[in-house]
Amino acid sequence: MDVADNGTGGSPEDSYQRDFGALRGSFMEDLAAAALVIDDDGLIVAANDAVQILLGSTRDELVGEDAHDLLHRDDHGQAMPRTRCRLRKALLTGSTDHGDAESFARKDGTVLQSSWLVTPFTYGVEKAGALVVLYGPEQEHHHHKGGKNGDRVPGPLTELDRLALLAETTTQLTSTLDVGEALHRLAALTVPRLADWAVIDLVTDQGEVRRALVMERTDNGLEERDELQGPMPPVFESSPMPLSRALRGAASSLATPATYQGPPDSGIAVEQRRLFLTTGMHSAAIAPIRGLRDTLGALTLGRSRRPDAFTVADLPLLEDITRRAGLALDNARLYERQRKVAETMQRHLLPQLPTVPGVEMRARYVPAPDASAVGGDWYDAFTLADGAHALAVGDVVGHDLDAAAGMAQVRNMLRAFAWSQAEAAPSSVVTQLDEAIRHIVEASMATMVLGRLVRGDDTVWRLHWTNAGHPPPLLVHRDGQAHFLNDAHGLLLGTGVTRVRPDAVTVLPPESTLLLYTDGLVESPHRTIDHGLDRLRRYAASLARRPLDSFCDSLLQQVRPGDNDDDVAMLALRTPAADA
C-alpha cells in the first residue's frame, strides 16, 4: 500500500499515529464502544482498545489497512461487495448512517454481528475522514463453522444475494485460463455460502472421469481433501444415479446417503457411497458442467454441518453457476490445448546442439508465461561445410502458431544460405535472408544475431558476427569482466530498407562465456531496456565461474523480469582453458 510521505520519516503506521496524536489518548479511549477512525481513502488511521479486543487484532495490525476489505462481510461470511456497502457509501459521501446486525471479520477467522454508526470526522491537521463505532449486544461473535454445535448457519440467499453470487462467479471464473485455479475458485464461491463440501468431477479428452477437486469447510477455512481425489470409474450409460446422469449431461438432481444404499449399478455408484460415508454429507445437489459442445464434468455440493437439506428450489441457482463454470472451463481447456500444441511444435522445431571439440554449449527455451501460445523466439547452432560452426539467436514478431511457423521458415532458410555460402561473411548471409523474408517467408519482421565460430591456427577462438536489430551478445570473461558486443549492429529483417550490414570479429578468451539471448530475458513493460541489459551484465559477471548449465539456469531465474509475458531463447558457449 502506497502512503504519501509526510516529510518526517518513519513507517506509514507511525505517520497515521502522529496525525491522530493526542486525540487517541483522550477522545478515543473514553469511548466504551469499539471505535475506528478511517481516512477519506478508506484506510484505518486509529483504533481504540475496545475495538482491538472485539476484533482480536492489535492496533498495528489494523492501522493502514483498508477497513472494508479487512473487516466487512456479508450475511454468509464472504467479502461484502463494495457496491452493496452502505458504510463505505456514507464514507464516500461524507454523510452519517447506521446499520443493524451486520457481519465483521475477526482476526481468528470468525465473524461477529454488530450494529454500526459512521459519521464524518476531522483529525490531525484538518484531515477529513470518518468515525466508525461498532456497538450493540450482537457483538458477541459467532463462528461461521456449521450448525451441529450451535455455530451460526448462513441464512437463505435473497434474490440480490443470488444475483451478486452469479456476477461474482462470472468475474472470478472468466478471469483465469488455468483449469486448476478455476476449479479452486468455483469451490470457494460455493463453500461455505451454499454448502459444506464441493466435489468437482471432470471428463477428460479421452472420455475418462477424474475427481479433480474435493474441498471441505473446516474450522480453519477451506481444506482440500487429496485422499478423496483421483481417477474414477467410467460412466455407465444406462445408470439412473444422479452423478452418472450429470456426467452424461442430464439435468441436475438431489441425492442423500440413501440414494446409494442399494446394490450399486456401476463403479461410480460405489465411489459415491464411499464419498457420502467419508464426508458425512446428509444432503447433496449435483449438476452437470456443460461446455459449448460436450459435458465437461459435474459439480456436487454437499451439506454435513448445516442441518438444512437441499431442495428442488436450490437447483436453478446451481445450474446457473455450473453453466458459467462450463463456459470458463471450456475456454481454459481450449487455451491449454492451443498452448500445448504450440509448445510441442516450438520444442520440436528447436535443434539439437552440435559437438564442438573443446567448447561447451548449452541452450534454453522458456515459453511465454501468459500468452495464449508461444512466440517466435529461436536459437540454432550447426556445423558449416568448411568445418566452422554457425551460431544464431532470433525473434520473429508475434505470439502464436503463425509466429512459430515463421520462425521455422526463417531458421531453415538461414541454414540453407549459411551452408551454401560457408566462407561468406555473416552479413552476406543475413542480407540474403532479409531479401527472402520480404518475398518468401510468412513473417513480417524479425531480429537475429548470426555468428561464425572458428578456431585459428593460433588456437584462438574467434567469433565473426553480425546483428540484425537484436539485443547485443554478451561476453563474460573468467575474471568476471563482462561487456556487450555492439560493433556490428544493423537493421532488423523485413523493413524493406537496403543498407550495407556490418561485420565484426571478436576474440573469445580462454574460459570466457558468450551469451546470445532474446529480449524476453531483459525487457520489462515497467523498466527501460538499458535497465534490463545492465541487470543481465551484472548477474552474468557474478556467475562467470559457474558451470555452464548453472550459469544459464541462474540467469533465467534471477534476470528474467517477473512482469514479462514474452518467451525466452538463450544460447551460451564457453571456450576451453588456454592449455586445452
GUGUNU-888371 format. One record per residue (C-alpha): x, y, z. Coordinates in steps of 0.001 Angstrom, whole numbers, padded with zeros to 6 digits, always signed. Layout:
REM GUGUNU-888371
XYZ;...
***
This chain:
REM GUGUNU-888371
+000000+000000+000000;+001407+003385-001004;+001166+006188+001534;+002352+009701+000847;+005473+010795+002709;+004673+013347+005373;+008263+014562+005468;+009077+013284+008936;+010197+009745+008011;+009081+006537+009624;+006537+003941+008661;+003022+004676+007363;+001639+003497+010707;+003901+005984+012515;+002606+008733+010238;-001007+007851+010992;-000382+007773+014722;+001377+011163+014638;-001587+012634+012737;-004012+011219+015254;-001773+012209+018175;-003364+013129+021449;-006866+012502+020131;-006321+008763+020535;-005358+009175+024174;-008227+011481+025103;-011335+011037+022974;-010974+007516+021569;-010187+005749+024806;-013106+007481+026519;-015464+005638+024185;-016841+002441+025751;-017839+001149+022327;-015377-000180+019812;-014269+002657+017528;-012164+003182+014415;-011110+006311+012587;-010950+005917+008791;-009398+008410+006368;-011065+009504+003133;-009310+006656+001249;-010988+004087+003496;-007778+003264+005405;-007818+002780+009183;-005802+005508+010924;-006691+004795+014558;-008312+002082+016703;-009186+002182+020398;-008614-000625+022896;-012251-001765+022744;-012149-002435+019012;-008851-004286+019357;-010429-006607+021917;-013563-007007+019806;-011694-007846+016573;-008845-009769+018183;-006266-007615+016380;-003596-005243+017636;-003539-001586+016673;-000521-002193+014428;-002427-004930+012581;-005363-002598+011915;-003769+000763+011156;-003006+001291+007481;-005368-001440+006237;-008443-000912+004068;-011320-001117+006554;-013823-002514+004070;-011586-005274+002684;-010267-006268+006101;-013481-006249+008126;-016846-006011+006369;-018595-009287+005459;-021990-010227+004067;-024551-012493+005753;-022664-015582+004591;-019251-014596+005924;-017925-013632+002482;-016366-010323+001446;-019056-007661+001186;-019269-006327-002398;-018254-002665-002368;-021317-001701-004373;-023569-003011-001574;-021677-001497+001343;-023706+001306+002955;-020908+002058+005376;-018495+002731+002517;-021114+004817+000692;-021545+007008+003782;-017775+007462+003981;-017519+008493+000314;-020462+010916+000533;-019461+012358+003901;-022828+011502+005443;-023965+009943+008706;-025563+006491+008606;-026018+003363+010690;-026668-000356+010187;-028005-003158+012363;-026646-006667+012913;-024096-006714+010100;-021091-009021+009872;-017462-008107+010563;-014405-010360+010397;-012184-011100+013365;-008507-011980+013112;-009169-015625+014102;-011384-016155+011044;-014692-015987+012878;-017388-013434+012095;-019147-011215+014625;-022512-009470+014396;-022564-005805+015287;-024518-002643+014678;-022511+000277+013348;-022578+004043+013191;-020474+006130+010789;-020192+009899+010859;-017808+012481+009317;-014794+013161+011492;-011818+015517+011341;-008494+014502+012822;-004925+015728+012778;-004404+018990+010917;-007821+019339+009263;-007704+015855+007769;-011142+014550+006773;-012308+011068+007474;-014962+009213+009410;-015535+007771+012866;-016943+004240+012860;-018442+002857+016072;-019364-000835+016459;-021945-001385+019169;-024885-003451+020430;-025492-006851+022047;-024804-008588+018727;-021082-008009+019288;-020916-011446+020902;-019197-013138+017994;-020487-016170+016152;-018493-018667+014177;-019362-019473+010575;-018411-023096+011187;-021559-025088+010716;-024727-025926+012555;-024149-029123+014508;-022635-027495+017564;-024631-024305+017754;-022438-022454+015274;-024056-019834+013097;-025603-021220+009942;-025735-018967+006845;-029295-017952+006120;-031098-018422+002810;-029919-016265-000065;-032021-013312-001076;-032612-012585-004751;-029981-009840-004514;-027553-012344-002960;-028170-014759-005842;-027531-012109-008467;-024390-010974-006664;-023149-014588-006447;-023721-015179-010174;-021983-011933-011067;-019044-012854-008845;-018945-016344-010389;-018712-014881-013870;-015985-012455-012851;-013934-014981-010905;-014086-017826-013405;-013574-015835-016597;-010526-014025-015240;-008301-017121-015294;-007273-019521-018056;-005820-022061-015651;-008147-025043-015153;-006883-025843-011649;-007262-022252-010499;-010769-022078-011964;-011799-025198-010022;-010497-023801-006735;-012330-020523-007364;-015546-022409-008072;-015209-024255-004763;-014523-021030-002857;-017588-019389-004404;-019935-022129-003224;-018432-023156+000139;-019497-022156+002780;-022009-019876+001091;-024130-022751-000208;-022645-025937+001203;-020039-027588+003418;-018476-029623+000614;-017686-029016-003064;-016814-032009-005244;-015840-031475-008886;-015605-034405-011305;-014205-033778-014797;-014460-035781-018009;-011069-035903-019765;-010475-035575-023506;-010268-039385-023604;-013720-039725-022014;-012363-040842-018641;-013635-039429-015352;-011355-037819-012778;-012359-036484-009365;-010414-033279-009808;-011175-031453-006558;-012780-032122-003171;-012966-029126-000819;-014285-029192+002757;-015333-026364+005023;-013378-026698+008299;-012830-024619+011405;-009766-023117+009682;-011386-022341+006337;-011416-024428+003162;-009330-027598+003103;-008552-029707+000055;-009049-033437+000621;-006403-035057-001569;-007258-038586-000445;-010722-038291-001996;-009420-037070-005359;-008151-039095-008298;-009368-041372-011103;-012968-042520-011171;-014710-045496-012837;-016201-044897-016297;-019693-043514-016761;-022297-046273-017056;-024527-045155-019933;-027784-046583-018580;-027296-045670-014918;-030141-043573-013457;-027993-042459-010497;-027548-038671-010040;-023797-038325-010702;-023818-040685-013697;-026717-038741-015197;-024975-035406-014582;-021763-036644-016232;-023860-037570-019284;-025241-034011-019349;-028676-034707-017857;-030483-032249-015600;-029400-031539-012028;-030821-033585-009155;-030708-034149-005405;-029056-037012-003542;-028779-038358+000001;-026867-041298+001520;-029976-043401+000903;-029653-042765-002842;-026592-045013-002956;-027528-047580-000301;-028951-050178-002667;-026941-052588-004838;-024564-050436-006914;-025210-050361-010648;-021709-049117-011515;-018284-048274-010138;-019301-044639-009858;-022133-045644-007505;-019606-047437-005291;-017424-044305-005169;-020430-042118-004380;-021430-044344-001478;-017888-044040-000137;-017996-040249-000597;-021200-039874+001443;-019842-042183+004145;-016466-040431+004402;-017720-036850+004291;-020823-037282+006437;-022942-035445+003875;-026649-035836+004569;-027793-033885+001521;-026269-033111-001880;-027175-031274-005070;-025485-032456-008274;-025420-030524-011564;-023671-031097-014900;-020912-028738-016052;-021609-028317-019754;-019317-026761-022333;-020334-025480-025750;-020234-028956-027290;-019664-031549-024558;-020320-032254-020921;-017119-031310-019094;-017989-032750-015696;-020253-032292-012689;-020391-030207-009520;-021616-031803-006292;-022423-029540-003351;-022912-031349-000041;-024084-030399+003418;-022815-032139+006521;-022638-029470+009239;-025580-027437+008028;-028755-029180+009174;-030946-027919+006339;-031172-030152+003268;-031042-029045-000336;-034404-028746-002052;-035562-028605-005652;-035729-024816-005264;-031913-024745-004915;-031260-026411-008286;-031837-023432-010641;-029098-021425-008874;-026733-024401-009001;-027396-024816-012726;-026751-021112-013320;-023412-021482-011529;-022368-024610-013438;-023415-023022-016745;-020936-020212-016118;-018335-022694-014900;-018750-024700-018109;-018044-021720-020341;-014984-020768-018268;-013614-024319-018233;-014223-024631-021972;-012093-021543-022568;-009399-022719-020168;-009210-026157-021802;-009036-024641-025285;-006245-022343-024096;-004300-025273-022646;-004740-027338-025820;-003540-024490-028054;-000635-023775-025781;+000381-027423-025646;+000264-027716-029445;+002306-024555-029867;+004859-025523-027228;+005245-029001-028722;+005685-027520-032174;+008202-024997-030891;+010283-027540-028991;+010361-029972-031908;+011497-027186-034199;+014375-026195-031924;+017535-028126-032809;+019974-030396-031054;+023276-028645-030433;+026370-029810-032344;+029504-031109-030652;+032328-028603-030900;+035614-030099-029631;+036774-028257-026530;+033798-025892-026425;+030855-026260-024061;+027493-025246-025495;+024083-025020-023829;+020679-023698-024889;+017449-022836-023108;+013945-022084-024308;+011188-020898-021941;+007678-020250-023329;+005745-017114-022507;+004004-017441-019120;+000714-015804-020040;+000420-015630-023809;-002219-017803-025474;+000579-019514-027415;+004344-019427-027648;+006141-016822-029698;+008766-016784-032381;+011959-016865-030297;+014534-019398-031504;+018170-020456-031411;+020311-022554-033726;+023829-023957-033935;+025183-026150-036729;+028378-027163-038487;+029205-025438-041789;+030703-027034-044884;+034196-025695-044105;+034190-027048-040540;+033328-023777-038819;+030187-023548-036683;+027244-021201-037130;+025531-019753-034051;+022251-017870-034202;+019534-016491-031959;+016473-014675-033286;+012955-013453-032718;+010097-013456-035238;+007370-010909-034478;+004241-012481-032957;+002967-014769-030189;+001032-017531-031901;+001310-020564-034148;+001970-018274-037134;+004997-016853-035335;+006271-020364-034578;+005774-021341-038236;+007531-018174-039386;+010384-018960-037008;+010778-022397-038612;+010913-020862-042087;+013491-018265-041082;+015672-020834-039336;+015558-023328-042204;+016343-020696-044846;+019209-019417-042715;+020676-022899-042596;+020424-023233-046362;+022024-019849-047076;+024775-020350-044476;+025633-023829-045803;+025742-022707-049435;+027986-019746-048536;+030171-021465-045969;+033033-018985-046207;+030892-015885-046672;+030742-013179-044017;+027715-013430-041701;+026451-010088-043012;+026235-011520-046543;+024138-014454-045336;+021817-012193-043349;+021415-009828-046317;+020255-012746-048468;+017910-013896-045694;+016455-010376-045397;+015624-010388-049098;+013919-013784-048761;+011852-012681-045764;+010358-009831-047783;+009312-012100-050655;+009006-015712-049446;+008745-016161-045701;+005412-015735-043872;+006947-013451-041265;+006657-009693-041399;+009731-008777-039396;+012421-010499-037365;+015630-009808-035469;+018671-012026-035109;+022360-012375-034349;+024390-014653-036628;+027888-015712-035701;+030571-017897-037273;+032721-019605-034667;+036226-020560-035830;+039462-021691-034221;+042501-020240-035931;+045904-021758-036485;+046994-019897-033345;+044392-021984-031400;+042487-018790-030563;+038692-018944-030822;+037114-016082-032781;+033530-015087-033460;+032731-013465-036813;+029288-011963-036383;+026573-009513-037379;+023496-008209-035590;+020161-007507-037289;+018272-005362-034767;+018692-007827-031902;+019840-007328-028273;+023663-007393-028265;+025657-010541-027415;+027305-010576-024005;+030889-011715-023440;+031822-012684-019879;+035495-013202-019040;+036635-015732-016487;+037799-012909-014162;+034253-011511-014004;+034574-008700-016518;+031541-008565-018800;+030671-006354-021754;+028210-006268-024639;+029323-006640-028242;+027973-003597-030065;+030337-003357-033037;+028131-004868-035757;+024615-003623-035089;+022373-003262-038147;+018714-003017-039140;+016199-005707-038276;+014938-008015-041026;+011867-007298-043139;+011931-003478-043168;+012434-003234-046936;+015329-000814-046414;+018514-001723-048288;+021617-000889-046317;+025076-002438-046037;+025228-004685-042985;+028314-004526-040750;+030508-007429-039612;+032757-007709-036588;+035361-010155-035312;+035683-010764-031574;+038364-012838-029876;+036917-015192-027255;+039489-015509-024453;+040108-018867-022728;+037301-019919-020350;+035119-016995-021408;+031362-017298-021848;+029474-015949-024852;+025731-015440-024376;+023196-014940-027163;+019617-014342-025972;+016246-012887-026931;+014612-009790-025469;+012339-011767-023134;+015342-012143-020838;+015774-008389-020313;+012643-006469-021324;+010042-005266-018827;+006997-003081-019530;+007852-001035-016457;+011619-000601-016958;+013886+000655-019708;+015788-001817-021856;+019028-000322-020528;+017996-001323-017016;+017414-004896-018151;+020717-005081-020022;+022660-003708-017063;+020977-006216-014772;+021925-009043-017145;+025549-007868-017320;+025934-007657-013546;+024378-011057-012833;+026269-012744-015647;+029544-011334-014320;+028810-012729-010870;+028219-016170-012408;+031369-016200-014540;+032807-019318-012907;+029592-021266-012559;+029219-024457-014632;+027512-023523-017886;+024217-025292-017033;+024042-023465-013718;+025032-020209-015437;+022053-020447-017807;+019507-021574-015213;+020548-018892-012727;+020248-016133-015340;+016721-017239-016185;+015782-017319-012527;+017439-014065-011449;+017338-011800-014503;+014114-012530-016381;+011571-009851-015301;+008569-011225-013482;+006228-008919-015440;+007494-010028-018857;+004973-012052-020886;+007417-012914-023681;+009189-016190-024352;+012978-016529-023982;+015631-018291-026061;+019263-018482-024927;+022420-019930-026471;+025596-019944-024397;+029071-021291-025107;+032272-021444-023087;+035724-021672-024591;+038316-024123-023235;+041230-023251-020992;+044412-021954-022621;+046238-025292-022277;+043305-027403-023520;
***
